[in-house]
Amino acid sequence: EIMANWCSNSVAFEGNETALEQVKLEFRKMIAKEQKENCGQLPEYISDKRGYFFDLIWEESDCTFSYQTKWSPNTEILKQIAERFKVDFVYHYEEIGNQIYGLAVYSDDELTEIDLEDEDFEQYYYQEESDTYYFEEENYESDAEILETLLKRKIKKLQNQILTP
């Protein structure tokens, strides 16, 4: 069996207190079940059997959870959870091996996804001899800061397109 590439995820749910309590309960059930069964979890009402949550951690503050998925983000499942409990979310995900890095925002029943694309990843490269990443004539210890910068620029560009008729 091929080992899956793990996608790192972080989701913050937003909404009224009652709804958020229900979401927390749902995630706490999955956390407990995962610890007992030692395998990925999904809420019972999700019919699609892909996009399991692994290594679920409740960040204790607000309604924020971090977890792993195999290969790719599970945006569609988060959307189903949000629809069920009438909440919004902000979702960050990354799986650099497959050049997946992005953000999904679900608000007022609308999903907006912003992903880095090949041309974004081509703006920097790894220098083996110095063990650094080279981006816009500067060296970086890791690519995390570069990716965050590229994503922020993309968000800004999209906002400008929306605001400029």
C-alpha positions in Angstrom: 0.0 0.0 0.0 1.2 3.5 -0.9 1.8 5.7 2.1 -0.5 8.7 2.0 0.9 12.2 1.9 -0.5 13.9 4.9 -2.3 17.2 4.4 -2.2 19.5 7.5 -5.4 21.3 8.3 -6.7 24.0 10.7 -10.3 25.1 10.8 -12.0 27.8 12.9 -15.8 27.7 13.1 -17.7 30.9 13.7 -21.4 31.3 14.6 -23.7 31.6 17.6 -22.7 30.0 20.9 -25.4 27.2 20.7 -24.3 26.2 17.2 -20.6 26.3 18.1 -21.3 24.1 21.2 -22.9 21.5 18.9 -19.9 21.6 16.6 -17.5 21.2 19.5 -19.5 18.2 20.7 -19.3 16.7 17.3 -15.5 17.1 17.1 -15.0 15.9 20.7 -16.9 12.7 19.9 -14.6 12.1 16.9 -11.5 12.8 19.0 -12.7 10.3 21.7 -13.6 7.7 19.0 -10.3 8.2 17.2 -8.3 7.6 20.5 -10.3 4.5 21.2 -10.3 3.0 17.6 -7.0 4.4 16.5 -8.3 5.3 13.0 -9.6 8.3 11.1 -13.1 9.6 11.8 -16.1 11.2 10.1 -19.3 12.5 11.6 -22.0 9.8 11.3 -24.2 11.8 9.0 -21.5 12.2 6.3 -22.2 9.8 3.5 -19.0 10.5 1.5 -16.4 8.1 2.9 -13.4 10.1 1.9 -11.7 13.0 3.8 -11.4 11.3 7.2 -10.1 13.4 10.1 -6.9 12.0 11.6 -4.9 13.3 14.7 -7.7 15.6 15.6 -6.8 18.3 18.2 -9.1 20.8 19.7 -7.2 24.0 20.2 -9.2 24.7 23.4 -9.7 28.3 22.4 -12.9 29.1 20.5 -14.0 26.5 18.1 -10.7 25.8 16.3 -9.4 22.3 15.4 -6.3 21.1 13.7 -6.0 17.7 12.1 -4.5 15.6 9.2 -6.2 14.3 6.1 -4.8 11.9 3.5 -3.6 13.6 0.3 -5.9 16.6 0.1 -8.1 18.9 2.2 -11.6 17.8 3.1 -13.3 21.1 2.4 -16.6 19.4 1.2 -17.0 17.6 4.6 -16.4 20.8 6.5 -19.0 22.5 4.3 -21.5 19.7 5.2 -20.8 20.2 8.9 -21.2 23.9 8.6 -24.5 23.6 6.7 -25.8 21.1 9.3 -25.1 23.4 12.3 -25.6 26.8 10.5 -22.0 28.0 11.1 -19.3 29.6 9.1 -15.6 28.6 8.9 -12.1 29.7 7.9 -10.0 26.8 6.8 -6.3 26.6 6.1 -4.6 23.6 4.5 -1.3 22.5 3.1 0.3 19.5 1.6 3.5 20.8 0.1 4.5 17.5 -1.6 1.5 17.8 -3.9 1.8 21.6 -4.0 -1.5 22.1 -2.1 -1.6 25.3 -0.1 -4.7 27.4 0.5 -7.5 28.8 2.3 -11.3 28.2 2.2 -13.8 30.6 3.7 -17.4 29.5 4.2 -19.7 32.5 5.0 -23.4 33.1 4.4 -23.8 29.7 2.7 -21.0 30.6 0.2 -17.7 28.9 -0.2 -14.7 30.8 -1.4 -11.4 28.9 -2.0 -8.1 30.5 -2.7 -5.3 28.1 -3.6 -1.7 28.6 -4.7 -1.1 27.4 -8.2 1.9 26.1 -10.1 3.1 29.6 -11.1 3.0 30.6 -7.4 5.2 27.7 -6.4 7.6 28.5 -9.3 8.4 31.9 -7.7 10.8 30.4 -5.2 13.2 27.4 -5.1 15.2 25.4 -2.6 19.0 25.8 -2.6 20.5 22.5 -1.4 24.0 23.9 -0.8 22.8 26.5 1.7 19.7 24.5 2.8 17.5 27.6 2.3 14.7 28.8 0.1 15.3 31.6 -2.4 12.5 34.1 -3.0 12.6 37.6 -4.4 16.4 37.9 -3.9 16.3 36.7 -0.3 17.0 33.5 1.5 14.5 31.9 3.9 15.1 29.1 6.4 11.7 27.5 5.5 9.1 27.9 2.8 6.3 28.6 5.3 6.8 32.4 5.3 7.1 32.5 1.5 3.9 30.5 1.0 2.0 32.7 3.5 3.2 35.8 1.6 2.1 34.4 -1.7 -1.3 33.4 -0.4 -1.8 36.9 1.2 -1.0 38.6 -2.1 -3.4 36.3 -3.9 -6.2 37.2 -1.4 -5.4 40.9 -1.8 -5.5 40.6 -5.6 -8.9 38.9 -5.4 -10.3 41.5 -3.0 -9.2 44.2 -5.3 -10.9 42.5 -8.3 -14.1 42.2 -6.3 -13.9 45.9 -5.1 -12.9 47.3 -8.5 -15.8 47.2 -11.0 
